[in-house]
Amino acid sequence: MVAELIMEASNILTERVIHDTTCIQQPLKLFVGSWNVGGITPPHSFNLEKFLNTQDSMADIYVLGFQEIVPLNAGSIWAAENSDISIKWSSLIKAALNKRTPAEDAFHKAETGESQRVHPLTTQSSIKPGGATDYKCIVSKQMVGIYITIWARTELSQYISYPSVSCVGCGILGCLGNKGSVSIRFCLHETSFCFVCSHLASGGKEGDERHRNADAAHILSRTIFPPEPLQHLPRKILDHDRVIWLGDLNYRIRLPEETTRSFVKNKDWNLLLQNDQLRAEMSKGHVFEEWHEGLIEFPPTYKYDQNSDDYYGSGHKEKAKRMRAPAWCDRIIWFGKGLKQVHYNRVESRLSDHRPVYGRFIAYVEVSTLPGMN
């Protein structure tokens, strides 16, 4: 009888706590970047601070997606992961975020497996002398050339839960990972996030946009996150509270090549965007219906001559080669409410034939509080 009374009192107290709990919205600074690196391995001393925009205000969470971190040849597409190259990129990211040299923070071979799955979370703060904040990798995953990695301020990590990944191959045979997506989800306080890093079908011919639309549809339908015991967490991309899609979406500009190059030279971005395949397909409801993209006020990100600021084919020597008109292949889009983009731009780097893009967001997070705590 006493045990039953204690249990009943405990249940009443629990119900009262749940009833009294309220949620408030807190803003979070979120950085999202995407870069097709063209299969080029970065030099050991390569500095990512410009890509991560660390000279500006630091974000709370960094979401970084790469495409073609390995060459997409016959040998690489059969191997889902290449730990050496993903570890190298992780080392460079860690060095840039934590303001150290790559040599100081080089990952060891023993960490290879851990670098590709969920990192253990910690409740310990790592505020360094002078006020600098350490960032920790929450989760990273590679599928052939696609690599996505998420870093958060150490003091935030104790509030991040249930990180997991889902990979979808859309390449050769409709399933290999030379094209496709790697998606990551996690919960921050009471809000679920999902980030999709993708590399969609290539091709500049009329009608190739339909292949890209199909890839996007397959990713949306085939991405399923594993269930969490005793938790009712979203398993599909669009069921999450905050959703961002980044990557080389490969959509081109529907104009004759000479016209496109002329508009690019004159910086007629509005005229080019009126003929941008992605925007046209979205407006027709063929793909990414109800998704959003910020205002583009920067030059097309593809395709450049290697180690040059000239678009491929702009010189006389290249006229005999297969031509590829400039295009905004690299994009960042989002779905739903609770996200406000405050900046959208590209970064000038000659490492590959693509220029990286990044977006800064304010993401609103639901935080449960008890009376007197907020």
Buried (B, 14 or more C-beta within 10 A) or exposed (E): EEEEEEEEEEEEEEEEEEEEEEBEEBEBBBBBBBBBBBBBBBEEEBBBEEBBBBEEEBBBBBBBBBBBBBBBEEEBBEEBBBBEBBBBBBBBBBBBBBEEEBEEBBBEEEBBEEBBEBBEBEEEEBEEEEEEBBBBBBBBBBBBBBBBBBBBBBBBBEBBBBBBBBBBBBBBEEEBBBBBBBBBBBBBBBBBBBBBBBBBBBBBEEEBBBBBBBBBBBBBEBBEBEEEEEEEBBBBBEBBBBBBBBBBBBBBBBBEBEBBBEBBEEEBBEBBBBBBBBBBBBEEEBBBEEBEBBEBEBBBBBBBBEEEEEBBBBEEEBEEEEBBBBBBBBBBBBBBEBBBBEEBBBBEBEBBBBBBBBBBBEBBBBBEBEEEEE
